Amino acid sequence: VDPLSARELEVLHLIAGGASNEEIAEQLVIAVSTVKRHVSNILGKLAASNRTRAVTRAQTLGLL
């Protein structure tokens, strides 16, 4: 697994907490398009097909 950046880990923690892209963008003071890019990177790095599977995989790997 490629390591996640610090920002990707922040986004992942917010995803795990149930935050939407818009909520993540607001909390991190970034654009929604940037959140979407981070989510896409996270899914790719964790080989997950969706946000739920990414969280499950991250928990398995000890990232959460």
C-alpha positions, 0 to 999 in steps of 0.5 A: 500500500502506498503511504497516505499523505498527512492531508489524505489521512485527515480526509480519511478520518473525516470520512470515517466520521461520516462527513460529506465532501462538502463538510470536509471541504468546509472543515479543512478550508479547501475546495470540494474539488480538492476533497474529491481528488484526495478521496480518489487518491485514498481509494486508489492507494487503499485499493477500495471501490468506495468510501466505506471499503476505504475506511474498513481497509484503513482500520485493518491496516491500523491507519484509523 
